[in-house]
Amino acid sequence: MFALSRVGLAAIVVVALWAILIVARPGVTFHLAPIFAAAAPVLLARYEGRLKQLNVLCAAALGLGITLIATFAFSAAGWLDGP
């Protein structure tokens, strides 16, 4: 369970960096940021190599969920409107 919380933290860190970039550069679109945020937990889980395949799938679902929530929140705040 601890390893899944760490991979979830990886997605949250990438989403936080994405939010910082959005605030710092409002006229620039970061199209690949959601992909990086969703992939971060899976890449970390596979890099560590200690998790079973089912846990890696759970990490993928966790990363996808965090990314979808962040994308919805950023869209609702108007940060994804673009120039």
N, C-alpha and C positions, 0 to 999 in steps of 0.2 A: 504494500500500500504506500509505503514511503517513496518508493521509486516512481509510482504514478503521480504523486504530488509534486515530485521534482520535475517530471516532464511537463506537467501542467504549468509549473512555474516558468518553464522555458517559453511556452506560448504567451504567457502574460508578459514576460520581459520583451518579447518581440512586438507585442501589441503596444506596450508602453513606448518603445522606440518609435513605432509607427505614429503614435499620437504626438510625440515630440516633433517628429518631422512634419506632420500635418500642421501643427501650430506654428512651427518655425518658417515653413514655406507654403503658405496657403494657396498660391497659384500653381503649384506643381502637383501632378497626380502621381501617386505611388501605386502602380497597378500590380506589382509583384509582392507587395507587403502582405496581403492576406494569404498568399501562397506560402510565403516564408513563415508566417505565424502558424499556419495549420501544419506545416511540415516540421517545425522545430521539435515538437514532442516525439515524433516518430524517429527523427534522425538521432536525437539524444538517446532514446530507448535502444535503438539498434546499435549505436556507437558503444554504449555500455555493455551490451551483449548479455546481460544477466536476466533480462525479462523473457518470459515465454511468449510465444506467438499471440496467444489470446490477450496478454497484457499489452503487447504492442498495438493490437487492434483497439483496445480500450484507450490507449494513449492517442491513437489517431482520432477516435471519436471525441475525446476530450479536447484535442487541439482544434478540431473542426467546430465544436460547440463554442469554445472561447472565441474563435475567429468570427463566427457568425454573430455572436452577441456584440462583439466590438464593432463589426461592420454596421450592424443595425444602429448601435449607439452613435457612431460617427455620422451616419447618414441622417439620423434624427436631429443631431446637433447642427447639421448643415456643413460639416467639414469636408464632405466628399462631393460638393457641388462643382468644384473646378472653377476655372477662370471664366 
